[in-house]
Amino acid sequence: MLLGAGVFALVGGDPDPAVTTSTTRTSSDSGPGPSTTVTAVPPEIPTTIPPEAVIVEPGQEIQDLVDSSPEGTTFYLRAGVHVATGNVHIAPKTGSTFLGEPGATLDGQGIAEYAFLDAAPADDVTIRGLIIENYATPVQRGAIDAAGAGWRVIDSEIRLNAAAGINLRGPRTEIRGNRIYENAQIGLKLQDADGSSVIANEIFRNNPDEAFDPAWEAGGTKFLRTTGLVVAKNEVHDNVGPGLWTDHDNFEVTYRGNIVRDNTGPGIFHEISGSAVIEGNTVIGNAHGFYLGGILVANSSEVTVFDNILMDNDGGIVALQDDREGFPLTRVTVEGNRVRYTEGVTGMILNGGPDVTSMSFRGNQYVTSASRPFHWGRRALSPSDWTGLGQDPDSVFCDLRRDECPDFSAPVSSH
């Protein structure tokens, strides 16, 4: 959802052990950023076939097996390429589990629109250990697309699909240990997803060809209408658009221990929503292209931004109030963060709506190189002007133009 354009004139310019794996583009090399070595979560794919499983060989019609099996059946897909006939997708039954032998691939071949689609909502479906690629997903839809409760997507690769990789619209969703990348619009969308979790995924290089406007919807993730959402220990990088984005009616959100880097939009973006805790994240090199802020809180209330590292984003931690329906910007606390930036500002930007008074910055460390690196209302401020407003009275300020400033590359604390 696009915010007020006035900001541009004002600013100007449950953890698993980790291993290191090399990621390379498998489509064109025109996407944002070079191939890099990144930290990813090792797969937990079962090494033995569950005794009750229905074996699926490449070339078999998976949907025929689903239709002839009862609810709660486990399907074990053998290694190889499984191709849908025409535009046929898998419509699971409640309790279905789909396990992939290493190398098992569902390939839409640019023809089939969906890998999984619950025409009649099915609950408690598990997808694990599959490669899901090349689906001609319609705009705003995903290769995995469902409205049932309790869907789990675990230890899979979802890549090279025509819109979203995953689009789930139900409560108790679990997205864990996946690599979600190079989908043409967005990596992951969750909606109406109370009690959901997004844990230890790598989400990267989505919208690589800039085919979709991030101001509309594109990039790493987007979450809509959730309560109790937990987003933790993910690595989200090199997406064209925001990295992690809660947009509209999200409450009791927790962002914790994520690494969010080199996305063209804000690293963590909490918009038109209620309570959130944004804690212990490392946010580097974001918002150079779309909007501003390593962490951006827009028209939202009851938000705590605590114990994060931010480096080299377009701005630091920004709170934004536009004249919009929904939530006022109020009761925002920014405490104990380490913030380094040479472009943009930290503070509150007021483009419209009611005055903002209930906002507190304290106990932070700043490394900047501008004479006026802070902002309140419609004014850019020097550090002394900023503290004169009562903000950051006990914080540390370091000016790169004349001081030897601390290195923030180490984590703030262990999470």
ABEGO torsion letter per residue (X at the ends): XBBBAAAAAAAEXXBBBBBBBBBBBABBAABBEBBBBBBBBBBABBABBBAABBBBBBGBBAAAAAAABBBGBBBBBBBEBBBBBEABBBBBBBGBBBBBBBGBBBBAGGABABABBBABBBBGBBBBGBBBBGBBBBBGBBABBBABBGBBBBGBBBBGBABBABBBBBBGBBBBGBBBBGBAABABBBBGBBGBBBBGBBBBGBGAAGABBAAAEBEABBBBGBBGBBBBGBBBBGBBEBABBBBEGBBGBBBBGBBBBGBABBABBBBGBBBBBBBGBBBBGBGBGBEBEABBBBGBBGBBBBGBBBBGBBEBBBBBBBBBBEBBBBGBBBBGBBBBBABEBBEBBBAEEBBBABBBBBGBBBBBABABABBBEABBBBAAAAAAAGBGAABBBBBAAABBBBBAABBABBX
